[in-house]
């Protein structure tokens, strides 16, 4: 099993709230992930691959891009990217271990080890004064095209899908094929995880099954 599935995304990929990383003593603070019950592990079993889950709770599309840019890929990797919600932004500091992340009107400092702390930063000012959904739609699609081109140029197989179907837009310059699978319609039909917010294990299995169907048709 030399081939790897490398997955990028936010908490929906990391598996926040699933039993193996849920701390009943402190439900608001997840244990270090990623969860072995999240969709990347389940998809990797379908594909008979090992798995590298690079999902990060609260990650913006900018941070997902940054994580991909700084990852050491192998030629035979299969990369699946879950692009996240549009109400997030971050400032990447000189020390790349620290990212000021702003989402849902809150600001936290995302640390590479997975711990989150309350903080203040320039990203909150961006979110308050400059953020708009239409701008973030353009930004996300631009990032998708860029990352897809970057990985394909390296000869790496890559698949892209969205957290929500309504994030998809038809720009005349956008060339990347997006998978039809999106998380939103699936998660709203099935039980949540232990945090009563994120997708539960049954949902993760359905996501993996749907991704597998699409990916095998394209491989």
C-alpha positions in Angstrom: 0.0 0.0 0.0 2.5 2.6 -1.2 0.0 5.0 -2.8 -1.3 7.7 -0.5 -4.5 9.6 -0.3 -3.7 13.1 0.9 -6.7 15.1 2.0 -6.9 18.9 2.8 -9.8 20.8 4.3 -11.2 22.2 7.5 -12.9 20.5 10.5 -15.1 18.7 8.0 -12.0 16.8 6.9 -10.2 16.7 10.2 -13.3 15.0 11.8 -14.0 17.3 14.7 -16.6 15.9 17.1 -16.0 12.2 16.1 -15.5 9.8 19.1 -11.8 9.2 18.8 -10.9 12.9 19.1 -13.8 14.1 21.2 -12.9 15.0 24.8 -16.0 14.5 27.0 -14.2 16.4 29.8 -13.8 19.5 27.6 -16.2 19.3 24.6 -15.3 22.8 23.4 -11.6 21.7 22.8 -11.0 18.8 20.5 -8.2 16.4 21.1 -5.4 16.4 18.6 -6.7 15.0 15.3 -7.2 14.0 12.7 -10.0 11.5 13.3 -9.6 8.0 11.9 -13.3 8.0 11.5 -13.4 11.0 9.1 -14.0 10.6 5.4 -10.3 10.6 4.3 -9.7 7.3 6.2 -12.9 5.8 4.8 -12.1 6.9 1.3 -8.5 5.6 1.6 -9.9 2.1 2.5 -12.0 2.2 -0.7 -9.0 3.1 -2.7 -6.6 0.8 -0.9 -4.3 3.7 0.0 -2.6 4.9 3.1 -3.9 8.2 4.3 -2.5 11.6 5.2 -5.3 13.8 6.7 -4.2 17.5 6.6 -7.6 18.9 7.6 -7.4 21.8 10.1 -10.4 23.0 12.2 -11.4 26.5 11.3 -9.2 26.6 8.2 -10.0 29.2 5.6 -9.5 28.6 1.9 -6.4 30.8 2.2 -5.0 28.5 4.9 -5.9 25.4 2.9 -4.0 26.9 0.0 -1.0 27.6 2.3 -1.1 24.1 3.7 -1.0 22.6 0.2 1.8 24.9 -0.9 4.0 23.7 2.0 3.3 20.0 1.8 5.8 17.5 0.4 4.0 15.5 -2.2 4.9 12.2 -3.9 4.4 11.5 -7.5 1.8 8.8 -7.0 -0.3 10.7 -4.4 -4.0 11.1 -4.9 -5.0 14.5 -3.5 -8.6 15.3 -2.5 -9.3 18.9 -1.4 -12.4 20.0 0.5 -12.7 23.7 0.0 -14.4 25.4 3.0 -16.8 28.1 4.0 -16.6 31.7 2.6 -16.9 33.5 6.0 -13.3 32.8 6.9 -10.0 34.6 6.5 -6.5 34.4 8.0 -3.2 36.3 8.2 -0.2 34.0 7.8 2.6 35.2 10.1 6.4 35.1 9.4 6.5 32.0 11.6 4.3 29.7 9.6 3.3 27.8 12.7 1.0 30.6 13.6 -2.0 31.7 11.6 -4.4 34.4 12.8 -7.7 33.0 11.7 -11.0 34.9 11.6 -14.4 33.2 11.2 -17.9 33.6 12.4 -17.1 37.0 13.9 -14.4 35.6 16.1 -10.7 35.6 16.0 -8.5 32.7 17.2 -4.8 31.9 16.7 -4.5 28.6 14.9 -1.3 26.8 16.0 0.1 23.9 13.9 -0.1 21.5 16.8 -3.9 21.9 16.6 -4.5 24.0 19.7 -6.6 27.2 19.5 -6.3 30.3 21.6 -8.4 33.5 21.8 -6.5 36.4 20.2 -6.6 39.5 18.2 -5.2 40.2 14.8 -5.4 42.0 11.5 -7.7 39.4 10.1 -10.5 40.6 12.3 -10.2 44.0 10.7 -10.4 42.5 7.3 -13.5 40.5 8.2 -15.2 43.6 9.7 -14.4 46.2 7.0 -13.6 44.4 3.7 -15.1 40.9 3.7 -17.8 40.2 1.1 -19.2 36.8 0.0 -18.9 37.8 -3.7 -15.3 38.6 -3.3 -14.6 35.4 -1.4 -16.3 33.4 -4.2 -13.9 34.9 -6.7 -11.0 34.3 -4.3 -11.9 30.6 -3.7 -12.4 29.8 -7.4 -9.1 31.5 -8.2 -7.3 29.4 -5.5 -8.9 26.2 -6.8 -7.7 26.9 -10.3 -4.2 27.8 -9.1 -3.8 24.8 -6.8 -5.2 22.4 -9.5 -2.7 23.8 -12.1 0.1 23.6 -9.5 -0.5 20.0 -8.7 -1.2 18.8 -12.2 2.0 20.4 -13.3 3.8 18.2 -10.8 2.0 15.2 -12.3 -0.2 14.7 -9.2 -3.7 13.5 -9.4 -6.1 16.0 -7.7 -9.8 16.2 -7.0 -11.7 19.2 -5.7 -15.0 19.4 -3.9 -16.9 22.1 -1.9 -18.4 22.2 1.5 -21.7 23.6 0.2 -23.2 23.3 -3.3 -24.2 27.0 -3.4 -20.6 28.1 -3.3 -20.1 27.0 -6.9 -20.1 29.8 -9.5 -19.7 29.8 -13.2 -16.9 32.1 -14.1 -15.8 32.2 -17.8 -12.1 31.9 -16.7 -12.7 29.0 -14.2 -11.4 25.7 -15.7 -11.2 23.2 -12.9 -13.7 20.4 -12.8 -15.3 20.2 -9.4 -16.7 17.0 -8.0 -20.5 16.9 -7.7 -20.3 15.7 -4.1 -20.7 18.4 -1.5 -20.9 18.0 2.3 -23.8 20.3 3.2 -26.7 18.3 1.7 -25.4 15.0 3.2 -24.7 16.3 6.7 -28.2 17.9 7.1 -29.9 14.5 6.6 -27.8 12.5 9.1 -27.0 12.5 12.8 -24.3 14.9 14.0 -21.1 14.1 15.8 -20.7 14.1 19.6 -20.3 17.9 19.5 -23.9 18.2 18.1 -22.5 20.3 15.3 -20.1 18.5 12.9 -20.9 15.5 10.7 -21.2 12.2 12.5 -19.5 8.9 11.4 -22.5 7.8 9.3 -22.3 11.1 7.4 -18.5 10.6 6.9 -19.1 7.2 5.4 -21.7 8.5 2.9 -19.3 11.4 1.9 -16.5 8.8 1.4 -18.8 6.6 -0.6 -20.0 9.4 -2.9 -16.4 10.7 -3.4 -15.3 7.2 -4.3 -18.0 6.7 -6.9 -16.9 10.0 -8.6 -13.2 9.5 -8.3 -13.1 6.0 -9.7 -15.0 7.1 -12.8 -12.3 9.7 -13.4 -9.2 7.8 -12.5 
